[in-house]
Amino acid sequence: MVKIGIVGLGRIATEFHIPSLRRIKGASVTAICARTATDERVKLANSLGAELYDDYQNMVSSAALDAVYLCSPTVLHREMAITAFNRGLHIFCEKPIAMNVEEAKAMCAAGHKSGRFLFIGYNRRFSPTYRKVKQFSEQHGINLLLLEKTRGALVRSTRSEFDRRAREEAAIMGPELLEFGVHFVDLAKWICGNVVDAHFTSSWIEGVSAYPGNGVAVFKHKNGSRSMMYMTIAGGNRRERSTALADEGTCETDGGMFGRSRVLITRGDEIEEFQSSDDPVEAGGFLQENEYFLNVLESGQLPVDETADIIDTLALSLKWSGEDE
């Protein structure tokens, strides 16, 4: 039985990771941690048979744990990860790994020193939707991969109110082009391979000074393929989609990672269509990534060192968001 502690009880933990871990035989959430002990969190702890902590240091030092899930604000990841590694614990860290490259390097170094596993939660790698794109790429090669994300957060809020909230979030999570853009950077690398050249552009939205609200990134990959990513917070309905173009056809996806999505593969007159599960933890790949993490821990065989890839993905995402300037 792998004993797990979870720090940070926001949506990603309560709606995706905890429900996933409940389904996995051999996983036990024995401790959860948040700054305030609300009635809802007390009920959650009781339903899990877990201890509820309001102090992370206390949780990792007193609870009998094998691993810690960092679902906390990005600004806290470095300190929390090093503390956990010093206690001999494995770490599942939600993306982005850190606010800057130096913090990420410190986390990776602490993991190496402790001999423990540092896993970054890029759930889209495990989603059945994007695995179809990956499979299409391996079978046919990709000339161009297009990734698009539209969010309507700004549209449904006054600019002053949105800007206030955005500033608060950016201070602890990083700007939107880092917080979510890192997903697309990782996907582009995972599907198309290493990046050898990159170009970024972003635009500021009038009345929103917290960070650029629209952005485009274009990568050239080592294998000669290209990828282009587009994000905006000024769109209407929330939407996520992709198109992979190959000589022999196309692979299109439509749908976000928190509900049903569709894959359409076209080769000449032949069309294949796939629908994801209605179950968000499976459709989004959360269950599958948690199973992978736990399988690594149970096997005792850590994957090949991924430090270079972790740092490269963060560095590219920081450039896109303008945070490396």
Secondary structure as the mmCIF struct_conf table of DSSP 4:
data_model
#
loop_
_struct_conf.conf_type_id
_struct_conf.id
_struct_conf.beg_label_comp_id
_struct_conf.beg_label_asym_id
_struct_conf.beg_label_seq_id
_struct_conf.end_label_comp_id
_struct_conf.end_label_asym_id
_struct_conf.end_label_seq_id
STRN STRN1 VAL A 2 VAL A 7
BEND BEND1 GLY A 10 GLY A 10
HELX_RH_AL_P HELX_RH_AL_P1 ARG A 11 ARG A 11
HELX_RH_PI_P HELX_RH_PI_P1 ILE A 12 HIS A 17
HELX_RH_AL_P HELX_RH_AL_P2 ILE A 18 ARG A 23
BEND BEND2 ILE A 24 ILE A 24
TURN_TY1_P TURN_TY1_P1 LYS A 25 GLY A 26
STRN STRN2 ALA A 27 CYS A 33
BEND BEND3 ARG A 35 THR A 36
HELX_RH_AL_P HELX_RH_AL_P3 ASP A 39 LEU A 48
TURN_TY1_P TURN_TY1_P2 GLY A 49 GLY A 49
STRN STRN3 GLU A 51 TYR A 53
BEND BEND4 ASP A 54 ASP A 54
HELX_RH_AL_P HELX_RH_AL_P4 TYR A 56 SER A 62
BEND BEND5 ALA A 63 ALA A 63
BEND BEND6 ASP A 66 ASP A 66
STRN STRN4 ALA A 67 LEU A 70
BEND BEND7 SER A 72 SER A 72
HELX_RH_3T_P HELX_RH_3T_P1 THR A 74 LEU A 76
HELX_RH_AL_P HELX_RH_AL_P5 HIS A 77 ASN A 86
TURN_TY1_P TURN_TY1_P3 ARG A 87 GLY A 88
STRN STRN5 HIS A 90 GLU A 94
BEND BEND8 LYS A 95 PRO A 96
BEND BEND9 MET A 99 ASN A 100
HELX_RH_AL_P HELX_RH_AL_P6 VAL A 101 SER A 114
TURN_TY1_P TURN_TY1_P4 GLY A 115 GLY A 115
STRN STRN6 LEU A 118 GLY A 121
HELX_RH_3T_P HELX_RH_3T_P2 ASN A 123 PHE A 126
BEND BEND10 SER A 127 SER A 127
HELX_RH_AL_P HELX_RH_AL_P7 PRO A 128 HIS A 140
BEND BEND11 ASN A 143 ASN A 143
STRN STRN7 LEU A 144 THR A 150
TURN_TY1_P TURN_TY1_P5 ALA A 153 ARG A 156
BEND BEND12 SER A 157 SER A 157
HELX_RH_AL_P HELX_RH_AL_P8 ARG A 159 MET A 173
HELX_RH_AL_P HELX_RH_AL_P9 GLU A 176 GLU A 179
TURN_TY1_P TURN_TY1_P6 PHE A 180 PHE A 180
HELX_RH_AL_P HELX_RH_AL_P10 GLY A 181 CYS A 192
STRN STRN8 VAL A 195 SER A 203
HELX_LH_PP_P HELX_LH_PP_P1 TRP A 204 TRP A 204
STRN STRN9 ILE A 205 ILE A 205
TURN_TY1_P TURN_TY1_P7 GLU A 206 GLY A 207
STRN STRN10 VAL A 208 VAL A 208
BEND BEND13 ALA A 210 TYR A 211
BEND BEND14 GLY A 213 GLY A 213
STRN STRN11 ASN A 214 HIS A 221
TURN_TY1_P TURN_TY1_P8 LYS A 222 ASN A 223
BEND BEND15 GLY A 224 GLY A 224
STRN STRN12 ARG A 226 THR A 232
BEND BEND16 ILE A 233 ALA A 234
BEND BEND17 GLY A 236 ASN A 237
STRN STRN13 ARG A 239 ALA A 246
TURN_TY1_P TURN_TY1_P9 ASP A 247 GLU A 248
STRN STRN14 GLY A 249 ASP A 254
BEND BEND18 GLY A 255 GLY A 255
TURN_TY1_P TURN_TY1_P10 MET A 257 PHE A 258
BEND BEND19 GLY A 259 GLY A 259
STRN STRN15 ARG A 262 ARG A 267
TURN_TY1_P TURN_TY1_P11 GLY A 268 ASP A 269
STRN STRN16 GLU A 270 GLN A 275
BEND BEND20 ASP A 278 ASP A 278
HELX_RH_AL_P HELX_RH_AL_P11 PRO A 280 ALA A 283
TURN_TY1_P TURN_TY1_P12 GLY A 284 GLY A 285
HELX_RH_AL_P HELX_RH_AL_P12 PHE A 286 SER A 299
TURN_TY1_P TURN_TY1_P13 GLY A 300 GLY A 300
HELX_LH_PP_P HELX_LH_PP_P2 LEU A 302 PRO A 303
BEND BEND21 VAL A 304 VAL A 304
HELX_LH_PP_P HELX_LH_PP_P3 ASP A 305 ASP A 305
HELX_RH_AL_P HELX_RH_AL_P13 THR A 307 SER A 321
TURN_TY1_P TURN_TY1_P14 GLY A 322 ASP A 324
#
